[in-house]
Amino acid sequence: MAVPDRMDEQLRALGLVEAQRKAVALFAEVEARGLVAPGAGEREVSDRIRDLANDMFGTTKHWHKRIVRSGPHTMFPYQENPPDRVIREDDIAFVDFGPIFEEYEADFGRTFVLGDDPHKQRLRDSLATVFAAGREAFRAAPDITGKQLYAEVERLAADAGWTLGGWHAGHLVGEFPHELIDGAKTESYITPENNNPLRRTDRAGWRCHWILEVHLVDEKNQFGGFYEQLLDLA
């Protein structure tokens, strides 16, 4: 198997960064158009965003299921498939999309607070803060493992008054189609079971690039929020 050269790695990194740039633009337009709105069903909002992505970029593929969750559904981790729900006036909601741009995967999630509940607003604002601190922990420790970064994100969430809502805090990202996240193995996730350094090469010889996910939940009040994007390239 040929080992990727430096130029190949640079082009791949640029492809992933460009895919995220388009996802950022997509979500900015979602917010500008008020697509996550009271009275709309979660599936309806998902379809609106899919259609907007097609209009903006010609995107027709998504590498994982499109997720729009609101109210108590924001407690569910990715693997769950709750029934469709109509978004309410005072809801918190999040969107998690994985669009494919030029055969590179983006994975991007943001949270919207539709009312003026200060508790929900605080959770929404905590998401970016915890993400940024988690990324700083990654940057500060060249040999950090998946287990260590997960523990740090978990600590940051607890310090902010929340708990993590999933069994992992991120995963590998690359070209589409990837091999079910490198075979859907533990070492492909930022999880307590992953004792491998995150900075390494994959089985094909490519440098590993990562998505960091922050899913914060308020167990007492039964709502949560979600934030994700590139960990190591942005």
N, C-alpha and C positions, 0 to 999 in steps of 0.2 A: 504494500500500500504506500503510495507516494505521500510524503509529508508536506503539508501546505507550506509555501514559502511566505516571506514577510509581506510581499505585495498582496498575496491571496488573503492573508489575515487582515490587512488594512482595508481591502475592498469589502470583506465580510463585515468588519466592524462598522464601516461607513453605511453598509446596507441596513444593518440593525438600527443604527442611530437615525437614519432617514425614515425607516418604518415608524419609529417612535415619534419623530417630528410630525408625520402625517396623522398619527393617532392623537397627538396633542391638538392639532388643528381641527380634527373631527370633533373632539370633545368640547373644544371652545365653541364650535358652531352649535353643538347640541345645547350648550348652556345659553348661547345667544338667542336661539330659537325657542327656548323654553320647552324642549321636547319631553323632559321629565316633568310631568304636570299632573295635578290632581284631576281625577275623573277618568284618566286613561288606565287601561290594564297594563300590567307588566309586559305581556307579550306584544301588545300594541306599541308600546314605547320601544321595545327591542326591534320590531319591524321598522319603525320610523328611523331609528339610528342606522340600521342596515341599509335602508333605501338612501339615506343621506350620504353614507359612505360610498355607495355606488355612484351617486350623482357627483360627488367631489373627486373621487379617485378611480372610479371604475372597479372598485373592489367587489368581488363576487364570492370570495372564500373567507372563511374564518377557521382558524386551526383548532379552536375549542368552542363549545357551545356558548351562545350569546346569553349573558346573564343580566337581567334587570330584577332587582329585589327591593321590596319596600316594607316598611313597618316591621312586624315580627319576622318576616321572611329574611330580613337582614341578619338574623342570628345564624342562618344555615350556612354550613361550609359548602364549598364548590360541588362536592359529590351529590348533594341532595337535589331533588327536583320538586320543589313545592308547587302546588296548584297555582294557576293564574290568580292574581289579586289586583283589584282596582286601587290605584294610589289615592290617598286621602289628603285633605288640605294641610294637615299638620304632620305629615309623614317625614321620615328620613328614608332615603333610597340610595342605592348604589348601582353602578353600571360597570360590568366587567366584560370587555370585548377583546378578541384576539384576531384582528384583521391581518390579512396577508397583503403586503405591498411589495411588488416586484420579487415575489417568492421569498421574501424575508418576513419573519413573524414579528408582529408587535403584540404586546400584552399590556393592557392599560386599564386602570380602574380608578374611578372617582366617586365621591359621595355628594349628594345633594340634600339640603335641608329645606323643606318647602314652607314650613311655618316659622314661628319666631321662638320656638322652645330653646331656651339658653343651654339646657343640658345636652340636647341633640347637637346644637351648634358647637359646644365644647368638644364633644366626641369627634365631630367632623374636623375641627381644627387640630385636634390631637393627632390625627392620621398623618398629616404632612410632617409634623414635628417628630413623631416617632420614626417615620421613614427617614428623614434627614439624619437623625441621630444614629440610626442603624447603618446608614451608608457611611457615616463618619467612622463608625466602629470597624467596618470592613476596610476602609482606606487606611486606617491606623495600624492594622495588623496584617502584614503580608501573608502570614501562614494561617490565617483564621479558617476554621473548619465550619462545615454546615451546622454542627452541633453548637459550636461556640456562638455563631451569629444568631441562631435561633434563641439561645439563652439570653443574649443581649436584647433582642427585640422583645422577648417575653418580659424581661426586667423593665425595660422602658415603658411598656404598656402598663405594667403594674404600678410603676411610679406615677403614671398619669391618671391612675384610678380605674383602669380597664383590664380586661383579660383578652388573650388571643382567642380567635374563633375557629382556628383550624389546626391540623396536625403538622403543617409546615408553614414556612414564611417565605417561600419562593422556590424557583426552579430554573433549570437550564432553559435557554432560548437560542434559536438559530434559524436555519433554513426550514422551509416547509417542503415536504412533510418530514418532520424529524421522527425518530424511531420511538414513538410513544414516550417522549421525554427520555431519550436514551434507554429505552426498555422499561421505563417507569420504575427504575430501581432507586433504592434509598439514596445512593450517591448523587442522584440527579436532583435532589431537593435540599432545601435549607431546613433541616429537620433534626430533632435530637438524636436520631440514629446514625446521622452522617458524620463520621469521624475523619473524612477526607478533607484536605485543603480545598477551598473553593477556587483558588488560582492554580489551575492545572490544565492539561489537555485531555480531550475526550478520546474515545476509542478510535476515532478516525484521524486523530492527530491535531485536531483544531483546538485553539484556545477556548476554554469554557467561558461563556458569558451568561450572566444571571439576571433574572427578574427578582426584585424584592417585593413581597406582598405583606401588607399590614391589614389584618382583619381584626378590628377592635370590637368588643361587645360589652354591653352593659347588662349583666345577667339579672340584676334586680328589676330593671325596667324593660327588659326584653326587646332591645334594639341594638343594632350595630352599624358599622361603617367599614368601608373598604378603600384601599389606596394601593396602587401598584404601578411600577414602571421599571426601566432598566436600573440595575444596581451599579454596574461597573463601567459603563461606557458614557453615561450622561453626566 
